[in-house]
């Protein structure tokens, strides 16, 4: 029965002397049954199957680089059967075997153990500490009073909200209101998506600001007039720091968010690679804006050239918002269509920029003049270079990584 995942309950009888006392409520006070001499009368198998969604949740966690280990008080055979049903692989170790292991032995075997059966509360703490010592970030689930110590020892203690005791809830960092393991996996997905959105937001904002600073600084150093006025810079900050930036902050999860390994805990949002991307985007904006400005001054009047530089820089931000949404793969993949809010915001910004340039009343406010369709096309072509540069860099990096991998395989 245990091998089929059933909890086995045995019933036995014994003959004892008649009770010699009666309780105050009139009931007989029975003697304790002897530990030996019992007659087995029945064996019952109690099924406590895992929830249907648990298997898929474990598989999704494994794909995300999260290792799931089962810790239970059940018999080893029962625990093994349930673990196999859930897709949890690895060795099976009992609490008695843990008692015989040294810390070194447990550290050597902990990676290969998938199921801990017949464990006591102190064993749970030992397991958590062994995993933590191995460099893992440990999340521990529990619902009973005896789980409190392990919940406190883990990096993330997760208590059950329905069946959990008050002691367990107080000791935990997170309380599951539905007692469903798959909720933890969904939380991992949301957490990774939130981190990605923070990175996207920071990358977009900093590259915009660096682009503006470098554009003005480079214009001064090269002897060009200031390409944008104060009101135009304020306009850029208002329309780009507002709706598009907020839309990037609510970007839906990418399709590969649960197929990537966990990031190192020490990884910074602004690491060297991301700072390089931010500065590179700012430089592309600077070169593109000033190139349009310089060429327009040669072939048109000063007001038209300044308006084209202003428009080019705004369009750069629209393209940069798309480039900032991902760090790998195609810049303009199918995922770009998933954030409807972002596209609405980008469309609104484009309309507002057209109004600022083409509508006579707005021209007086923003110091702009109307542009022809050809001039708008020049501005858009220049702005698209931030997408082309980002895609070229990603392609080159991917090819370099492929060559390095091929070299290691060949050696």
ChimeraX attribute file (.defattr): number of C-alpha atoms within 10 A of each C-alpha:
attribute: neighborCount
match mode: 1-to-1
recipient: residues
	/A:1	15
	/A:2	19
	/A:3	14
	/A:4	15
	/A:5	24
	/A:6	21
	/A:7	18
	/A:8	15
	/A:9	10
	/A:10	10
	/A:11	11
	/A:12	11
	/A:13	13
	/A:14	12
	/A:15	10
	/A:16	11
	/A:17	7
	/A:18	10
	/A:19	10
	/A:20	9
	/A:21	12
	/A:22	11
	/A:23	9
	/A:24	8
	/A:25	6
	/A:26	8
	/A:27	9
	/A:28	13
	/A:29	13
	/A:30	14
	/A:31	12
	/A:32	7
	/A:33	12
	/A:34	11
	/A:35	7
	/A:36	7
	/A:37	11
	/A:38	13
	/A:39	11
	/A:40	11
	/A:41	9
	/A:42	10
	/A:43	12
	/A:44	12
	/A:45	14
	/A:46	13
	/A:47	13
	/A:48	10
	/A:49	11
	/A:50	13
	/A:51	11
	/A:52	9
	/A:53	13
	/A:54	18
	/A:55	19
	/A:56	14
	/A:57	20
	/A:58	21
	/A:59	17
	/A:60	18
	/A:61	21
	/A:62	18
	/A:63	14
	/A:64	19
	/A:65	14
	/A:66	19
	/A:67	16
	/A:68	16
	/A:69	18
	/A:70	17
	/A:71	23
	/A:72	18
	/A:73	15
	/A:74	19
	/A:75	19
	/A:76	22
	/A:77	18
	/A:78	20
	/A:79	26
	/A:80	27
	/A:81	18
	/A:82	22
	/A:83	21
	/A:84	15
	/A:85	16
	/A:86	21
	/A:87	17
	/A:88	22
	/A:89	18
	/A:90	16
	/A:91	14
	/A:92	18
	/A:93	20
	/A:94	20
	/A:95	21
	/A:96	13
	/A:97	13
	/A:98	18
	/A:99	11
	/A:100	10
	/A:101	13
	/A:102	10
	/A:103	14
	/A:104	10
	/A:105	11
	/A:106	17
	/A:107	16
	/A:108	12
	/A:109	14
	/A:110	18
	/A:111	15
	/A:112	11
	/A:113	16
	/A:114	20
	/A:115	23
	/A:116	26
	/A:117	23
	/A:118	17
	/A:119	21
	/A:120	16
	/A:121	16
	/A:122	13
	/A:123	19
	/A:124	24
	/A:125	19
	/A:126	17
	/A:127	22
	/A:128	22
	/A:129	19
	/A:130	21
	/A:131	17
	/A:132	15
	/A:133	11
	/A:134	13
	/A:135	9
	/A:136	15
	/A:137	16
	/A:138	20
	/A:139	18
	/A:140	22
	/A:141	25
	/A:142	24
	/A:143	23
	/A:144	17
	/A:145	15
	/A:146	16
	/A:147	26
	/A:148	25
	/A:149	17
	/A:150	26
	/A:151	29
	/A:152	19
	/A:153	21
	/A:154	23
	/A:155	18
	/A:156	16
	/A:157	25
	/A:158	26
	/A:159	30
	/A:160	23
	/A:161	18
	/A:162	13
	/A:163	15
	/A:164	20
	/A:165	18
	/A:166	16
	/A:167	15
	/A:168	28
	/A:169	24
	/A:170	15
	/A:171	21
	/A:172	27
	/A:173	17
	/A:174	18
	/A:175	21
	/A:176	18
	/A:177	13
	/A:178	12
	/A:179	19
	/A:180	16
	/A:181	19
	/A:182	19
	/A:183	16
	/A:184	18
	/A:185	22
	/A:186	15
	/A:187	11
	/A:188	18
	/A:189	18
	/A:190	16
	/A:191	14
	/A:192	19
	/A:193	20
	/A:194	17
	/A:195	13
	/A:196	22
	/A:197	23
	/A:198	17
	/A:199	21
	/A:200	23
	/A:201	23
	/A:202	19
	/A:203	24
	/A:204	26
	/A:205	20
	/A:206	16
	/A:207	25
	/A:208	26
	/A:209	16
	/A:210	18
	/A:211	26
	/A:212	22
	/A:213	13
	/A:214	17
	/A:215	25
	/A:216	18
	/A:217	13
	/A:218	16
	/A:219	18
	/A:220	13
	/A:221	9
	/A:222	9
	/A:223	8
	/A:224	14
	/A:225	13
	/A:226	17
	/A:227	23
	/A:228	21
	/A:229	14
	/A:230	10
	/A:231	12
	/A:232	20
	/A:233	15
	/A:234	12
	/A:235	16
	/A:236	22
	/A:237	16
	/A:238	11
	/A:239	20
	/A:240	22
	/A:241	16
	/A:242	13
	/A:243	18
	/A:244	24
	/A:245	20
	/A:246	16
	/A:247	21
	/A:248	25
	/A:249	21
	/A:250	16
	/A:251	22
	/A:252	17
	/A:253	19
	/A:254	16
	/A:255	8
	/A:256	8
	/A:257	17
	/A:258	23
	/A:259	13
	/A:260	11
	/A:261	12
	/A:262	14
	/A:263	10
	/A:264	8
	/A:265	9
	/A:266	6
	/A:267	8
	/A:268	11
	/A:269	16
	/A:270	13
	/A:271	9
	/A:272	10
	/A:273	10
	/A:274	16
	/A:275	15
	/A:276	12
	/A:277	17
	/A:278	23
	/A:279	18
	/A:280	19
	/A:281	27
	/A:282	26
	/A:283	19
	/A:284	22
	/A:285	31
	/A:286	23
	/A:287	16
	/A:288	24
	/A:289	29
	/A:290	27
	/A:291	14
	/A:292	24
	/A:293	27
	/A:294	19
	/A:295	11
	/A:296	21
	/A:297	17
	/A:298	11
	/A:299	10
	/A:300	11
	/A:301	10
	/A:302	16
	/A:303	16
	/A:304	20
	/A:305	25
	/A:306	26
	/A:307	27
	/A:308	30
	/A:309	24
	/A:310	27
	/A:311	28
	/A:312	28
	/A:313	29
	/A:314	28
	/A:315	25
	/A:316	29
	/A:317	26
	/A:318	22
	/A:319	18
	/A:320	25
	/A:321	26
	/A:322	20
	/A:323	24
	/A:324	24
	/A:325	23
	/A:326	19
	/A:327	16
	/A:328	13
	/A:329	11
	/A:330	16
	/A:331	20
	/A:332	14
	/A:333	9
	/A:334	8
	/A:335	15
	/A:336	18
	/A:337	11
	/A:338	13
	/A:339	15
	/A:340	13
	/A:341	17
	/A:342	23
	/A:343	17
	/A:344	14
	/A:345	21
	/A:346	24
	/A:347	14
	/A:348	15
	/A:349	22
	/A:350	17
	/A:351	12
	/A:352	14
	/A:353	20
	/A:354	16
	/A:355	15
	/A:356	24
	/A:357	24
	/A:358	16
	/A:359	14
	/A:360	13
	/A:361	11
	/A:362	17
	/A:363	16
	/A:364	12
	/A:365	12
	/A:366	19
	/A:367	16
	/A:368	23
	/A:369	20
	/A:370	19
	/A:371	17
	/A:372	11
	/A:373	9
	/A:374	9
	/A:375	19
	/A:376	17
	/A:377	13
	/A:378	15
	/A:379	25
	/A:380	20
	/A:381	15
	/A:382	21
	/A:383	26
	/A:384	19
	/A:385	18
	/A:386	24
	/A:387	21
	/A:388	14
	/A:389	15
	/A:390	22
	/A:391	18
	/A:392	14
	/A:393	15
	/A:394	17
	/A:395	15
	/A:396	12
	/A:397	13
	/A:398	14
	/A:399	12
	/A:400	12
	/A:401	12
	/A:402	12
	/A:403	12
	/A:404	12
	/A:405	11
	/A:406	11
	/A:407	10
	/A:408	9
	/A:409	8
	/A:410	7
	/A:411	5
